[in-house]
Amino acid sequence: MARMLIVIGVLFILAGVIWALAGKLGLGRLPGDIVIERENARIWIPVTSAILVSVAVTVVINLILWLIGR
């Protein structure tokens, strides 16, 4: 149980670092992300960014499960 909590904590730290760097790398402004700007409203729908984040999270979770299952 302690090992699992440490792994989860490290993942949260990594997610925070990646989140901070993602804006600098252009995540959220990828082709396929929808931005609608009007006079007094801005709608941002990060379709491509969400898919990219989903794939990355899936890979990380599968890697962790594979390492635990060994």
C-alpha positions in Angstrom: 0.0 0.0 0.0 2.8 2.4 0.9 4.5 1.8 -2.5 1.3 2.5 -4.3 0.9 5.8 -2.5 4.5 6.8 -3.3 3.9 6.0 -7.0 0.7 8.0 -7.1 2.5 10.9 -5.4 5.3 10.8 -8.0 2.7 10.7 -10.8 1.0 13.8 -9.4 4.4 15.6 -9.3 5.2 14.6 -12.8 1.7 15.6 -14.0 2.2 19.1 -12.4 5.6 19.5 -14.1 4.2 18.3 -17.5 1.2 20.7 -17.1 3.5 23.6 -16.5 5.6 22.8 -19.5 2.7 21.9 -21.8 1.7 25.6 -22.2 5.2 26.5 -23.2 5.3 23.7 -25.8 2.0 24.7 -27.5 -0.4 22.2 -26.0 -3.8 23.7 -26.4 -3.0 25.4 -29.6 -2.6 22.4 -31.8 -4.3 22.0 -35.2 -7.7 20.5 -34.5 -8.2 22.5 -31.3 -11.3 24.7 -31.8 -11.3 28.3 -30.7 -14.4 30.5 -31.3 -13.9 34.2 -30.5 -16.7 36.7 -30.4 -16.9 40.3 -29.1 -17.5 39.3 -25.4 -17.0 35.5 -25.4 -14.3 33.0 -26.1 -15.0 29.3 -26.4 -12.0 26.9 -26.4 -12.5 23.2 -27.2 -9.1 21.4 -27.1 -10.1 18.3 -29.2 -6.6 17.4 -30.4 -4.9 18.3 -27.1 -7.4 16.1 -25.2 -6.7 13.1 -27.6 -2.9 13.6 -27.1 -3.2 13.8 -23.3 -5.5 10.7 -23.3 -3.0 8.7 -25.3 -0.2 9.7 -23.0 -2.1 8.9 -19.8 -3.1 5.5 -21.2 0.5 4.7 -22.0 1.7 5.7 -18.6 -1.1 3.8 -16.8 -0.4 0.7 -18.9 3.3 1.0 -18.2 2.7 1.2 -14.4 0.3 -1.7 -14.5 2.9 -3.7 -16.4 5.6 -2.9 -13.9 3.4 -3.8 -10.9 2.3 -7.0 -12.6 5.9 -8.2 -13.1 
